């Protein structure tokens, strides 16, 4: 049967956000810009990047996503994520260990309600006619510099975004447990472009995925879209085998 | 209704020295038995790099071995990837003609374009181009077979005039098929006068609509070959057992395992946004429809269980207009070989006689 990850994510627990409940506010994020760049990863780190609950994609992949939101209940923000492509049992997903936003308010909301393991950083998304360029800096250090070159229009229907598996702590029956929180927003696309992916700087350890070596460009897209943040419906126990790991979130 | 068997050749980990050898030998043993039992056709895919799911990257070799070990069963190249980074149209025509000659005119020629980034990226193919190169190849390959000399100047392929040799044994040429995974490809098949080689499962109602439209459209086709191959070929799982409960349980394990492996593939559209691979074109997603029913239910249309259940199932497929069914017999050796063989024997004894048997290829206007 398919390979599974070998990573013990327990040491990441203290840094992971805590969801006090599974109640989520209704967030509609209109007019967002989403840059997504996808690379293949060198296979040496394929299993060590993922917990046992997740299968790696074949070939292993990493997704760089930078989302600029002009307005939200927490104000405007830009979110940067570096996610490892995977399968949760049979479903395509992307595993997020650490991300960054440029807004303390948005960071708190994303951590508290959807389990995004994000911290603050200088996150910039610049949209030009010849390129769309994103840079993330922490303490003056560039930890991500990624771009889409030569954008050409495509259909929004051709773009697919994978649901997140956010590493977070949750309350399950009175116990605080480390779980992967499935976050699968709805997207309504207004515009989409595809271009050539370019990765100019990437520090894997700053994203909690030491050993991830992107080496082969796959694709780059940028969209303008409305995003509706979802309710939390599924959790995954990162330590269990994929078919035994999925938990449903009950609601009263 | 004609029956065949269909191979992805999935190989379980760990891949030790004997693992692939044993799987291939098991497949060949199944093909020999299927031929003896009166199955009409054996198909084998062309896939590359699809770990566990399919270790069948050289189907022309496997199928030639099948032909050499059998007498009657037709051999289905299912499919030739019509993308220049995978194959070359001249070589594809030559290999197919040779297979047809050495098999004594038993070749069925399937065409397609690959659907995973794992393969397209691995081969360095442009996903935007695959539909276009497929369309060009399916028009020129039959001409290479039927014209003494052939020359061509096209969009993605050109060649000066040469004799492409050998020529197929079947005249004017073997029946041509299109692998149908993306919605709408069955109409591409119809418009070109090609057989629809369904590689997804789908339910009866979904297939009913598709087949009806295929039949309607093919009447107005511009055939790429020398004859119209109006046939609908579909894929199913097979596990036939006297004990219905055991048969369905084992069959569900087979289909579930296969589906789980299929879902692990990195589909082209998941990696590379392209109109060439539309949203609903995911092969795993379509397979899921038929293999992930509500808990405790048997998916609609699967040929698993006892002979009575399978007969009823096939009658429904027959009623919606399917001409041929190809059965997947195993997935990563989930079912022990002796049970696979017993399932084939029981199917041949109890199920096949219930359906009128015609020589394979008879409904094609040619290809004999």
Interface residues (C-beta under 8 A of the other chain):
Chain A: X1 X2 X3 X38 X40 X55 X57 X58 X59 X61 X85 X87 X89 X90 X91 X92 X154 X155 X157 X158 X159 X160 X162 X192 X194 X216 X218 X219 X221
Chain B: X12 X13 X49 X50 X51 X52 X117 X118 X121 X122 X257 X259 X260 X261 X263 X264 X265 X266 X269 X270 X271 X272 X273 X274 X275 X277 X278 X279 X284 X288 X332
